[in-house]
């Protein structure tokens, strides 16, 4: 192991040389880039917790289906902008079997990752009423989604949901919606980064108020079925993944292939538009698109202009994985439960060395073990903590950039931390604790 801690001057020099901001306020990708540079310069292998990317192999069935599609010549053919029919069918089937929701395949649209699905939704949902201004984010959340609405010139609002769980959510949420300025509302479930999971009661509150104030709900299910306290992985059998679809008519669900199926490199996700919303008319959409219909504007307006569809072969790969999951011949949970097992071990290592779990409760029960957890250290704010941990070969991101009210915390992702680094993590955190007595 390299001599730790590293020199603060070295980190500052490398940051400035490469045009990067102060570590404490850097974005996810900026920290990722900086740590790459530090590793090259020092030879130190970092415990990398900054990137929320899968750390597991892709199911072979997807790879084989994509190879077969390429052999059959799909790379020479533009994909249909509306999506591969078999993928649309399997997505609608997946939604029925695992969310217990009926949707038409017509509203199941492949996107270049869930991030693009969000972008497309903002491009249409936030332009359907000229009297409204933009999106309400139920934070903490994924920082890039706010960057997207900023890029589009939309306003946005946000609040940290942690203090407003259960019945307290209603009054807080309504205080924003009653302004009449909110066109869309977005949250992730499970939550990135806090890993809290909204309950049926909370989804009912959101759905009721969204219907009352005519707000489109964007439900980000990037971590579908990864609340490992329950098993949502058996087709057509309860329990089903909780969803807003049971509580309001106008919703968009974003389903990522990156985490649940470890298909991140192919940049493909699915957006699922409710039948009611897909067919709904908004006259103000004619300011931007050729149709006033929401679904038509998404597909032939936003998607066509952004990418004109999704890579042809990747659609065959995802369709094959979904079919296997739907048929019950593959079970994603058997693969991704590794994240929960690693989270339990890593949280214990941090807590044993004087750290606290920031978001530690899911209303009245302990937070689940999963893809992310959040940490703090007594006497340090998030910027200082991140700067210091970087010196000990440990990287994460600040909760400041997620919309969290907790300015003392960091988000830690377990996916890229191999088990053979757990001992190094323990040793480094002990060194950190000894250098920073509580």
N, C-alpha and C positions, 0 to 999 in steps of 0.2 A: 504494500500500500504506500502511495506517495505520502510525504510528510504533510500532515494536516495540522491546523488549517492552512489553506492557501493564503497568499498575500492579498489583502484588499487592493493594493496598488496594482497587482497583476490583473485582477478582474476589471478594475477601472480602466486600465490601459487597453485591454482587449476590447472592452465595450466601446471606448472612444475611437479606437482604430477602425472599428467596423461599423461606425455610425449608429450604434445602438444606444438606447436611453438608459437611464439608471435602472439597475436590476429590479429595484423595488416597485417600479411602476411599469415594467415591460409587459408587452402582450405575450400570449402563449407562444406564438411563432418566434417572437424575438428572443424569448428565453431559450427556446429550443435551439435557435441558431447560435446563441452565445455559448450554450453548454457544449454544442458540437465543437466550437472553436477552442474552448478551454480543454476539452478532452484531447484534441489534437496537440495542443501546445504542451500539456503537462503529462499526457499518458495516463491520467487518472480516469478510472471507470466510475462514472457517476451513478448514483441511485436516482433514476430519472422518473419523476412523478408529474412532470409538467404537461405532457401531451395525453389527451384522451383518445388514444388510438388502440385498436385491438392488439393483443399480444399472443393470439392463438392462430393456428393454421386454418385456412379456409376448408370447409367440407369438400371432400374430393368430388362429390356429385356435381357441384357447381363448376369446378374446374373442367371436369370431363365433358360436361354439356357445352361449355364455352368453346373448348377445343374442337368438338364435333361441329359446332356451328361455323367456326372459322374454316374448317376443312370443307364445309359445304358451300363456302363462298360468300357468306354474309358480309364480309369486310368490304366487298365491292358494291354493296347495295345500301342506299340511304335507308335508315329505319323509318317506319311510319311515325310521324310526330306524336300521334295519339298513343303510341306504345304497341308492343308486340301482343297480339290477341291472347296467346296462352299465358303471358305474364299478367295481363289485366284480369283474366279469369281466375288464375291462381291467387292473385292478391285479394279479389273479392271473396274467394273461398276462405282464405286465411282470416280475413276480417270476421267472417261468419263463425268460423270454427274456434277462434281464439279471443274474440271480443264479444261474440254473440250479437253481432250487428249485421243487418242486411244492407248491402250497397250494390249498385249496378257496376259491372266492370267498366262501363263508360267513364265513371268518375275516378277510376284507379289509374293514375298516370305516372309513368316512370320519369324520374328526374335525375339530374347529375348530382347525386347525393342529396340528403335531406336539406342541406344548406340551400341548395337551389330550389327545393320545394318551398322553403320559407321565403326566399326571395320572390318567387313567382306569386306566392300568396299575398305578400306585401304590395306587389305591383298592381294587383287587382283589388284586393279587399280594402286597401287604403285609398282607393280612387273611386269607390262606388257611391260616394256621397260628398258633394263639394262642401257641405257644412261641417264635416268632421276632419280631424287632423292627423290621426295615426293610431299607433299601437300602445296598449297597456301591457307591460311585462310584469308577470308575477315572479319577482326575484327571490333569491339569487338565480342567475341564469347564465346562458352561454353568451359570452361577450360579443361574438361576431354577429349575432342577430341584431343587436343594437347598431353595430357598424353598418349593417345592410340598410336599415331604415334611414340612418344618417346619409348614406350614399344616395338614397333616393330622394332626399330632401324632405322626408316626413318628420313630423314631431313624434315624440313618444313620451310616455309616462311610466313610472315603475314604483313598486314598493316591495320591501322585503316581507315575504309572507309568513315568516317563522313565528312572529308574535301574534299572528291573526289566524291561527288554526281553528278548525271546527266552526262553531256558530259565530265566532268573532270575525270570520272572513266576510260574512254578508255585509255588515255596515261599512267596513273598510272598502270593499270592492264597489259598493254602490256610491260611495262618496266620489269616486272617479267617474263611474259610468253616468251618473246623473248630470254631469257637465254637458253631455251631448257631444263631446269632442272625440270620443273613442270609437274607432271603426273596427278594430280587431283587438283580440286579447290572446296573449301567448303564455304558455307555461310548459315545462317538461315534467314528465311523470314516468319513472322516478326522476327526481330533480337533479340536474347538473348545476351546481356542484354539491349541494347539501345532502343529497340522497334521501330526502324526505319523500314520502309517497302520499299523494292526495287520496282522501277517503271518498267513499260513495256519497257521504253527507256533503263534503266540500264540493265534489263535482256537481251535485244537485244544486247547490247554492250558485255556483258559477253558471250552470245551464239556465236556471230560472232567471237570473239577472241579465244574462246575455240575451235571452229571448225578449225580456221586458224592454231592454234598451236597444234592441236590434244591433247587436254586436256579433261579429263572426269570431268564433273560438278556433284558435290554432293550437292543436294538441300535439306536442312534440314527443313522440314515443321512440326516441333514439335508443332508449334502453329498455325496449319492450320486454316484459316478462322477467325483468332482472331484480324484482323485489323477491329475494330468495326465501323470504319467510313463508311464501305460498308458492305452490307449483301450478303455473299457468300453462304448462307445456303439452297437455294432452288434448288432441283435437276433439272439439265438440263436447268436452266434459268440463263442468265447473270445478274450481273457480275460474272465471274469465278475467283477463286483464281489465281493470277498471277503465272506463272511458267516458268522455263527455257526450258521446253519441247517444247515450240513453236519456239525456236530459235537455237537449236543445236540437233544433232542426238545422241550423246553419253552422257547420263546422268543417274544418280541414284537419285531417290526421296525417302527420308526417311519420313514416316508418323507414328507419334506416336499415340497410343491410350490413353496415360496418361493424356494429357491436354484436348483435344477436347472431349474425352469420359470418363474422370475420371476413367480410367481402369488401373491405375499405378501399383497397387499391383500384377497384374498378369503378369507383365513384358512381354508384347507382343506389337510389332510394325510391320509395313510392309515396306519392301524395294521394290521399283518399278524400275525395270531396263528397259530402252527403248528396243524395239525390235531390233533396229540396234545394240546396244551395246551387248545385250544378245547373239546375234549370231556372233559377231565379233571375229576374230581370232587374237591372239597375240602370235607369236612363243616363245617369252621370258617367257611366262607363264609356258612352259614345264620345266623350271628350278625348279618349285615348285609343279606343279599339273599334273594330268594325261592327261589333255586336254589343247589345246591352245585356246579353246573357253571361252570367258569371263563368260557367264552364267553358263556353266558347272563347271567352276573353283569356282565360288561363292557358288553354291549349294553343289556339291559333293567334293569340296576341303575345302573351308573355313568353311561353315556352318556345314558340317559333322564332321569336326575335332573339332570345338568349342563346339557344343552342340548336334549334331545329330538331330536337329529339335527343335520345340517349344512345350511347355506343351499342351497336346491334348485338354483338356477341355477348356482352355483359347481360343483356336482357334474357338471353337464353340460359345463362348460368344461374341468374336469380330465380327464373321461372322453375328450373329444375330443383333448386333448394326448397323453394316454397311448396312445390308439389310433394316432395319427400316429407316435409314437415306436416303438410295437410293430410297425407296418406298415413302418417304415423310410422313411416319407415326410418325417419331421422328425428332426433330430439335435440334441439339446440341447447337445452338446459344441461345436458350431460357434459357439454363442452364448456359453457360459460360459467358454470358454478365454480370453476377455478378462481374466478375473480373474488367471489365471496370468501373462499377459503384463504386466499392471500390477504384480503382486507382484514380479516380477523387477526391474523398473525401480525401484520404490520401495525395495526392500531395498538395492539398490546405492546409492541416494541416502543412506540412513541410514548404511550402513557407510562410505561415503566421508566422512562427517562425524563419525566417531569412535564410532558406535554399534556394538553387537554384536547378533547374532541369538541369542536365549536358547536356544530349542529349535532347534538347527541341524543335528542328525543324526537320521536314521531308522535306528537301529541302526548299520549300517556304510556308509550312503549319505547324501548330502546331503538335507536336508528338501526336499520338493516345493514348487514355487511354486503358490499357490492363494489361497483366499479370505482367509486370515489369515496373519500372521506375528508373531513376538514380538521385542521389542527391549529392550535395556538400555543404560545409559551408565555408564562407569566412575566409581565414587565416589558414586553416588546409589542410594538405594532406590526402590522403585516409587512410593511416595507423593510423594517429593520430585521425582522425574522427571516425574510427571504434572502436579504443580503448576507446574513450570517450563515444560513444553511448552505448557501452556494459555496462558501469557503470550506465547508466540511464535506463537499462532494455529494450534496443532496439538493435536488431541484424540484420546484413546485411552482404554483402561480398564486398571486395575491388574490384574496377574496374581494379586494377593492374594485377590481375590474369586472366583477360579476354582478354588481348591484347590491351586494350584501351590506347590511348596516354594521356588520362586525369588521371593524378596521384593524383587528388584531389577528386575523386568521389567514390560513393558506388552504388551497385545494390540493389534495394529493390523489393522484390516479395510480391504481395498482397494476395496470395492465402490462407496462413495460419493465416492471421490476421482477427479474427472475428470482426464483427461490435461492439460488446460490449466492445472491447478494444480501440475503437477510442478515447474515452474520456481520457483514461489513456495515450494514445499516445500524445494527445494534451497537457496534464498536464506535461508529462515528457519532451517534447520538449520545453515547456515554461521554465522549470527549467534549461534545457540545455542552452537555449538562455540567460537566466539571468546570468548564470555562465560564459558564453563566449560571452560577448558583442562584437558586430561587430565594 
